[in-house]
Structures are given as structure tokens and as C-alpha cells.
Amino acid sequence: MPLYEYQCSNCGHQFEQLQKITDNALIMCPKCAHNTLHKLVSQTSFQLKGTGWYVTDFKGQKKEHVKQATEVNDKKTDTKDMKTSKVTDKVTNKTEDKK
């Protein structure tokens, strides 16, 4: 549940309140009992920094995911190298046959 900050316009009392997002905003000040409360805009303690956030960033799963991705990339590279070497062999064989 989010933590909201409120301040009373009448007496200046400021406090924090845990509320659901769907809850109505508080309007009555608990200190002076006037209907002069308003929500304050405050900085959150939650920050996302860096290049991104992914499902694989959770503990234990990242290493496994990186390992799988590396294996897939290695297989793709090996396949490309094999295809390139086969084409090179064919071209070399054809050139030698003409001589």
C-alpha cells in the first residue's frame, strides 16, 4: 500500500498515512478536526536506475538465463561458421577443378 503525506491548511499539521490507491483522500485533520487536509506531492523512495528492468533480474534466474542465451548465441555462431566454411570449400574445389 502506498504511503501518502497530508497537511492541514488550518493548523499546519503534517503526517503520513498508509492507504490503498482506491481509498478516498482524507479530508478531516486529526489534530484540529477541520476539513482542511490536502495531499502533498513528495519524493518516493522507490527508484529504477540503469539500462532496464527485466523478469530475469531476480536472484538465481539471471545466471541461468545468461547461460542459456550464451549457449544459443554460440550455437548460432557455430552454424554460421560451418556454412561459411562449406561455401569456401565448394568455391576452392571448383577453382582447383578448373586448373
C-alpha positions in Angstrom: 0.0 0.0 0.0 1.3 3.5 -0.8 2.2 6.0 1.8 0.6 9.4 1.4 1.5 12.7 3.0 -1.1 15.1 4.2 -1.0 18.6 5.5 -3.7 20.7 7.2 -4.2 24.2 5.8 -5.7 25.4 9.1 -3.2 24.3 11.7 -0.2 23.2 9.5 -0.2 19.6 11.0 1.6 17.3 8.6 1.5 13.5 8.7 1.8 10.3 6.7 -1.0 7.8 6.1 -0.9 4.3 4.6 -3.8 3.9 2.2 -5.0 1.8 -0.7 -4.9 3.6 -4.1 -8.7 3.1 -4.3 -9.3 4.8 -0.9 -10.7 8.3 -0.9 -8.4 11.1 0.2 -8.6 12.1 3.9 -10.2 15.5 4.5 -10.5 15.9 8.3 -7.4 16.9 10.2 -6.8 14.5 13.2 -5.3 17.4 15.3 -7.8 20.3 14.8 -10.8 18.4 13.4 -11.2 20.9 10.5 -11.9 19.7 6.9 -8.8 21.4 5.5 -6.5 18.5 4.7 -4.8 18.2 1.3 -2.4 15.6 -0.1 1.2 16.6 -0.6 3.4 15.7 -3.5 6.5 14.0 -2.2 9.5 12.2 -3.5 9.2 8.4 -3.4 11.9 6.1 -2.1 11.4 3.7 -5.0 13.7 4.4 -8.0 14.5 2.5 -11.1 18.0 3.2 -12.4 20.1 1.6 -15.1 19.5 0.2 -18.6 16.3 -1.6 -17.7 14.4 -4.0 -15.5 13.6 -7.5 -16.7 12.0 -10.6 -15.3 15.4 -12.3 -15.5 16.9 -9.8 -12.9 15.6 -11.8 -10.0 18.0 -13.7 -7.8 19.2 -17.0 -9.2 17.3 -16.7 -12.5 19.7 -14.2 -14.1 22.7 -16.5 -14.2 20.7 -19.3 -15.7 19.1 -17.0 -18.4 22.5 -15.5 -19.3 24.0 -19.0 -19.6 21.1 -20.1 -21.9 21.5 -17.0 -24.0 25.2 -17.6 -24.4 24.7 -21.2 -25.4 22.1 -20.1 -28.1 24.5 -17.5 -29.4 27.4 -19.9 -29.5 25.3 -22.4 -31.5 24.3 -19.7 -34.0 27.9 -18.7 -34.4 29.0 -22.3 -34.9 26.3 -22.8 -37.5 27.3 -19.7 -39.4 31.0 -20.7 -39.3 30.1 -24.2 -40.6 28.0 -22.7 -43.5 30.8 -20.3 -44.4 33.4 -23.0 -44.4 31.3 -25.2 -46.6 30.8 -22.4 -49.1 34.5 -21.6 -49.0 35.3 -25.3 -49.6 33.0 -25.5 -52.6 34.5 -22.4 -54.2 38.0 -23.7 -53.5 37.2 -27.1 -55.0 35.6 -25.6 -58.1 38.6 -23.4 -58.7 41.0 -26.3 -58.3 38.9 -28.4 -60.7 39.2 -25.7 -63.4 43.0 -25.7 -63.2 
